[in-house]
Amino acid sequence: MRKMFKIFHILVLEMKLFVRNFFTVVLLSAIGVGFLLLSVSLSRIVPALSADILSLGLWLAILFTTLLSLFPVIARDCQYGLVQQYALAGVDCFEYLLEKLFVALLRLLLPVAVYSFLIFYLLEIDAGQFWLLFILALLHAFALSELIIWLGSLTGEFSNHVFFLLFLPFLLPHLLSARYLFRLVFEPSGAYPWAWFYWLLSYLIILFAGLWLVGEFFWEEF
């Protein structure tokens, strides 16, 4: 019961931070909308590459929003040494990571919903494609959240160049899955690429396992 109270207290603090930074999330969503509008414009100019341009534009919008919206989540804990304090207070690493991922997902629900609805409106896709796009975009945002929380905690927020040196190689498989999976919405003809969907799921599982195992090691070192 006491441990549950501790993790609940951390969650309350995170929710207060989320409320205080809600305007920032809205602003980031607006900038992401700019990425999407630009990609829609380019897809109309170069119709032969429209599916690839739209897929890349949506992926960049999700990447930009996820990276900057999670900055306060990681930077505050690193700046004030809260991770060490939580470890010394007896908070379990697994519970801490689940709480971080829950807050990250909560932060990204609004941007992902806005991006999906904008594409639904501009491209006049049907309701089934809209929900498919929303689920795929949310999975990609969640995968990016895992990666950012893992590397951000490992390297000490984002001021360290090591973060970007490790971050960029991990983006390649993520970008490849986005390119093929988002095409289902922008160019729905053809068979469903289940292999890339399984690729994304394996990416999610492996990242979470790595996040947990590395976190457990450093948790004990604190």
Buried (B, 14 or more C-beta within 10 A) or exposed (E): EEEEEBBEEBBEBBEEBBEEBEEBBEEBBEEBBEBBBBBBEBBEEEEEEBBBBBBBBBBBBBBBBBBBBBBBBBBBBBEEEBBBEBBEEEBBBEBBBBBBBBBBBEBBEBBBBBBBEBBBEEBEBEEEBBEBBBEBBBBBBBBBBBBBBBBBBBBBBBEBEEBEEBBEEBBEBBBBBBBBBBBBBBEBEEEEBEEBBEBBEEBBEEBBEBBBEBBBEBBEEE
